[in-house]
Amino acid sequence: MTAYPAFASLLIIFLAAGAAGAVNAIAGGGTLITFPTLLAVGMDSKVANMTSTVGLWPGSLGGAWGFRRELAKSSKEARAFYVTSLLGGALGSWLLLVTDTKTFDALVPWLILTATLLFMAQEPISRWLNARRTAMAIGGATATRWLLILPFQFLVGVYGGYFGAGIGILMLAALGFLGIEDIYQRNGIKNVAAMFINGISIVFFISAGQVDWPVAITMAVGALLGGYFCTGWAKRIGPIWARRVVVAVGLLAAAWKLIDFGS
């Protein structure tokens, strides 16, 4: 970190992680707050990406535990969903490690923009997939439909291992397409899959020595405290405005990095 003194940088990161934890509690998209913040305080883009994954991972673990009762109702096919997520995450993490920093810097604005657009398109994507499910006259998550969605989930895992922001939106839409109507069960499966994607990524990133541990620990504490203490504030704002804030931050960050890369 070079843009600010170390203490000031960690304070900024702590506050950003707290905001991300609060936003994740009701709307998701917290990575679109933390990743640009790490870039803004002067972190290398690849290290920032990997450190953000490590710092926010405890939230995935907590989220999976929070939906443990709903997960108990999940079909056996969900296990294949998790294995596919793990394999995709492993490939995506490996691809990130072998990508040189200059190439990743060039991809950063497009990755942020893609994640922001996915966040904006969450509702339209869900409606389109539900319409397709109805058109195909499929209701309930049968084994056949799990097999149809697994290749898609593998690609989600690859994307998640490489960058990560927006994977929750894609997984919720896919699980809705499968016919899982219970939103809590969907969230539970999504959180476990994200836990596997990010968990295998962490193994790769730590093994490569690419994690800034003071920053990762600061993020983890900030996200946990933000999710616990700031949820009430986030609820008062509401999911719609929370999404608008995340979208605004994402678009501004993408524009900033595009200008920065072009200069």
N, C-alpha and C positions, 0 to 999 in steps of 0.2 A: 504494500500500500504506500503510495507516494503523494497523493493529492492533498492529504490532510495529516496533521500529527496523529500518531497511533491512537491516543485516547479519544480524540474527536472522531476518528474513523470508526472505532468500535462503538461509540455512542450512537452515531448515525446508523450503523448496521443494526444495533440492538433495537432502535426505534422502528426501523424498517421491518425487521423480523416480527416485532410486536404487532405492527399494522397488518403484516401478512397473515399472522396467526389469527387475528380477529376477522379478517376478510375471508380466510379459508373456512372459518366456522360457519358462515352462512352463504357464501357465494363461490368460493374457490378463486384460483388465479393468483395466489400469493407470490408465486415465483416471478410474476411480472412486476412485482414491487422489489423483491430482494435482489434479483440478478442485475437489473440496471443500477441499483444502489451500489452493489459491489464494484461495478464498472466505474461508477462516478467517483468512488473514493480511491481509484487508481489501481485496482487489481487487474492482473492479467486475465484475459477473457476466458481461457480454458480453465485456469485455476479457480476463477470466480464461479464458473458453471459447476465444476466438481465440488467445490466447497459449499455452494448453495444446496446441492443435492444432499450432502452429508448433514448440513445444518438443519434442514427441514424434515429429514427422515423420521425423527421421533414423533412428529405429528402424524405420519402415516401409521406408525405403530399404535399410537393412541387411538387413532380413528378406527383402525381394525378392531381393537379391543372393545371400543364403545359399541360396536354393532355385533358383538359375539352371539347374542341370542338370535338375531336375524340370520346370521351366517349358519347357525345350526340347522336352519330350514333349507339351505341350499342343496341342490342336487349334486350327485357325484360328478357330473360333467364339469362342475365349477373347478374341480381339481385340475382338469386339463387346461382350463382357462388360466390358472395360476402358473402351471408349468410352461405354457406358451409365453406368458408374460415374462417369466424368468429367462427363457431362452432368447427372446427378443431383446430384453434388457441387456443381456450379456453381449450380444452382437453390437448393439448400439453403443455400449460403453467402450468396447474394443475399437470401434470405428472412431470414436472421439479421441481416444488415446493415440491413434496412428495419424490423425489429422494434424497437420502442422499449424502452428499458431497463426501464421499469416492467412492461411485459408479459412480457419475458423473465424478470425476477425472479419473477414469478408462476408461470412455467412451470418454473423451475429444479428445485424439489423433485420435480415430476412427471417431468421428464426424467431425473433421477438415479434415481428409483424405477423408471421403465421400463427403464433400462439395467441396473439391479440384478436386476429380475425376468427380463429376457432372459438375464442371466448365470446365474441360478438354473435357468432352463428349458432350458439348452443341450442337455443329454442328452435330455430328453423331446421337444424339438423335432426333434432329429436322428432319434430313433426313429420319431416320427410320420411324418416325411418319407420315411424309408426304407421304412416300411410302405406308404405311398401309392405309392411307386415300384414296390414288389412287386405291389401290388394292380392297378396299371396295366400290369403285365407289361412294364416297360421296364428294360432293363439297359444300359449304355454311354451315353455322352453324345453322342447324335446331334444333328444340326442342328435337328431339330424340337423337341427338348427344350430346347436352348439358347434358342430363340425363346419357349418357354413361360416360361422363368425370367427373361428380360431385363426385362419390366415390373416384376417383383418387385425386381430388382437396381437399377432406376432409383429406386424408392422408398427402397431401402436407401441409395443415394447421396444422395438428398435429406435423409434423416435424418442421414447421416454428415456432410454439409456443414453442417447446422444445429447438431448436437450431437456425435455421433460415437461415444460409448461404446456398445459392444454390437454394432457393425456386423460385427466379425469372426465373432461367433457366428452371426449371420444368414447371412453368406456361406458359412461352412463347411457349415451345414445345407443351403443351396441347392445347393452343389456336390456334396454327398453325394447329394442327390435326383437330380442329373443323371447319377449313376452313376460318378463319379470315385472309385474305391476307394482309390487311393494317397493316404494322408493327407498325405504330403510335397508331392505335386503340388497337392492342395487348398490346403494352407497357402501354397504359392508363388503360386497364382492369387489367393488371398485377400489376400496381402500386396501384390501389384502393384495390385489393385483399390483397396485402402486407400491406397496411395501416390498413385494418381490422384485419389481423392476428397479426401484431405487436401492434396495438392499444389495442386489448383485452388482449394481453400479458402484456402490460404496466399496465393495471388496476390490474391484478393479482399480478404483481411484486411490485407495489407501495403499494397495500393493505398488502402485506406480509412484507413490510419494508426492501426489499432486494436490494434497489437501492442506489448506491453511487452518491449522487447528484452533488458534485463538479466535479466529473469525467464525469457524464452524460452531464452536462451543457458545460463543456470544449469540449466534443466530438461534441455536437450539433453545437457549434459555429465553431469549426474547419471544420466539414463536410460541413456546409453551405458556409463558405469562400473558402474552397478548391474546392467545386463544381462550385463556381462562378468565382473565380480568376485563378484557375489552369486548367480549361477546355481547354484553348488554348494550354497549355503545354502538356496536355494529348492527345490532337488531333495530335500534332506534333509527339508524340511517335507512335500514331495509336492504334487501338483496338487490333491488333494482339500482339504487344509488351506489351501493357497494360495487356492483358490476361496472357502472359508469366510471367510477374512480379508477378501477383497474384498467379498463379500456383506455381511458385518458392517459394514464401513466405509460401503458404499453405503446400507444401511438406516438407519444412524445419521445419515448426512449428509442423507438425504431427510427424516427425522423432524426434524432440527435446522432445516432450511430451511422446513419446513411450520410449525413452531412460530414461527420467526422472522418468517415472512410474515404469520402470523395475529396477531402481537403488535402 
